[in-house]
Amino acid sequence: MFTVIQSIILKMANSSYKKISLGMLLLIVITFSGCTKIIDVNLNDADPQLVIEANVLNTPGPYYVQISKTVNFSANNQFPPITGARVIIQDITGGVKDTLTELQAGLYITQRLTGVAGRTYQMDVTTGGKNYTAVSKMPAAAELDSVSFEKISRPGSKTDWYAVINYRDPGGINNYYLFTLFVNGRRINNTFVYDDRFSDGRYVSRTLRTDSAYINPGDSVRVVMQHMGKEGFEYYSSFSQVTGNGALQTISPANPNSNLSGGALGYFIASYTSTRRTVAK
């Protein structure tokens, strides 16, 4: 599911929530496949859980917080919005406190906050008599330098084109990245998440390998790079599986790791965002 929050960020983030993950469902099937007794597993028993999705970026605000609830496994992906919540985001470093207003049902908007690299932000959400808190530090600036292309000729078929990201990794610190690829305005549904364990301080050129070739000569290609903290890396990594080239292919549905206290699903991530556009040629 491509959420409202991710759409807002990336138009300049796949998150689906259910009561049971696909991996857990597969485990249930494998566990009981050798038994003769039929086990009736009720996937609709779990209580609804709160889902909070929020980002602070280095680009000009406003920023958005989306609050909803999970649905039963058999239901569609229409998640009920949570209205009337009290949402506050603080720039702890800069001493700015922003109380968000509800733009539409379940979607809250900042009034005065500005995201700045190196600053720490805290979000507090109060709804249903409970409080949910998360803290995230926006990393230092890291710019996507350019987007180039790798061309692979296959016998008896056309040449496959893949986008290549080029950037300098800031040295001496742990860095985490999320890359999102668009071709002719269409988001390609692969999650590219990387850290710098083997590239600290180096100039990086990495192919965004997808499950099939989506790029043709003359296509408009856009890549969004989000430089984020470890909590963001763990969130996106936790609901994805690693493909052969290190990219992460989204598995849905799933309940990713969350940096929110209080038992809510979702995330609060402050990230430094950089975008590059080019034409495949």
Salt bridges, closest charged atoms under 4 A:
ASP91 OD2 - ARG119 NH1 2.83
GLU143 OE1 - ARG276 NH2 3.98
GLU150 OE1 - ARG209 NH2 3.49
ASP160 OD2 - ARG154 NE 2.52
ASP195 OD2 - ARG197 NE 2.93
GLU234 OE2 - LYS230 NZ 3.91
